[in-house]
Amino acid sequence: MYDLIIIGAGASGMISAITAQRQGQRVLLIEKMSQAGRKLRITGKGRCNLTNTLPLKDFLKHCGSEPRFLYPSFNTFFSKDLVKFFEDLGVKTVEERGGRIFPESGKAQDVFLAMINELEDSDCRILKNTEVTSLIIEEGRVVGVKTKGNKDQIFKAPKIILAAGGESYPLTGSQGDGISLAKQVGHNIIPTIPCLVGLKLKYYNAERIHPCIIGFGVRNVNATLSLESGKKIAEEFGELTFREEGIEGPIILTLSRKVGRLLYNGEKVFLNIDFKPAIAEKELDAKLLRELDTRGKEDIRTLLRAFLPHELIYLLLDMTSFDPRKKSSFVSSQERKEILNFLKSCQFEIIGDFGYEQAIVTQGGVDLKEINPKTLESKLIPGLFFAGEVMDLDADTGGFNLQIAFSTGVLAAQDATKEEPQE
């Protein structure tokens, strides 16, 4: 018999276990993989962007459609608390551009080791290679779990924290198990989709894309999402990278949060790229006219070097009917408009994403309406708590998602270990 069972030894599960065992609780931490924290160890490309130093009000602007749900979690444990938590564990941190906080070593492994060492040196029991197959409910309350591993077992506890993650990076064990367990006991699930992920574009296919474009990155561009009606729904400035089937990069990951649900609902969504955002269209057109007039003997491909790197020239030629050997003096007004349109509003239809294998987080999960934000306890099943990505919570890149995982993990553990009032 345990005081608390935690399902999932990721970021939220481990910090829940640390919080609970520090309060003298008998804790069982169950992990289905052979090792804990596998997703944590690869997050941030192995560097682990722990959190962000933005003030709470600004931080919440990056936290999905229901940021108010997170107020109690962040009021309990926020970015300064997280930095101190890791410094107390011996992990020094540094602040980088955009307020992003990383371990000073630049190694996510150090973050994981600090947490797992704390747990292994405590009385917390960690059970690996063990999958929770169902929650045990008696008289409307959760009282334990059934598992399968080396042998099927039942473990009892009056409180359970479900911290088994979403569905992104499934090879790390994040395969939606926690969401399935919540659904088994009657929770409504907001349909899950990949989030913070590269986007597939209609134009790209292996037969047509020029090889030199694959892997080519562009900085200081403006990317806009729009619907078929022309309505603009999101805009980001920064860096992106072309891939064989589509596009990725920091601003694309951020924009993907706005795309997934629309595509899921059958909407057509378009990506428009402005390769010259610092120059107004009228000014750019005048410059293009001057170049055409003064360099009329050069072929169009050579002239375009005044506006684009050669990789993007291949993209422009692929997307238009230009003969690259055509002399600039023979470019028609319509062809000039095509060039200008490419430079200021290169448009692709978005037809999908790169899937859970490359998605940083999952959008969707346990419906927040069925969770008490002040305690993270289920409104349906007393004794059942939630932490991390299993809930319908997702945020932008920049340290926001890990802070959500850690904050909800701490709040769930604190409330799950409170003594219940005597009747």
Secondary structure by P-SEA (a helix, b strand, c coil): cccbbbccccaaaaaaaaaaaaaccbbbbbbccccccccccccccccccccccccccccccccccccccaaaaaaaccaaaaaaaaaaacbbbbbccccccccccccaaaaaaaaaaaaaaccbbbbccccccbbbbcccccccccccccccbbbbbcbbbbcccccccccccccaaaaaaaaaacccccbbbbccbbbbbccccccccccccccccccbbbbbbbccccccccccbbbbbbcccccccaaaaaaccccaaaaaabbbbbbbbcccccccaaaaaaaaaaaaaaaccccccccccccccaaaaaaaaaacccccccccccccaaaaaaaaaaaccbbbbbccccccccccccccccccccccccccccccccccccccccccccccccaaaaaaaaaaaaaaaaaaacccccc
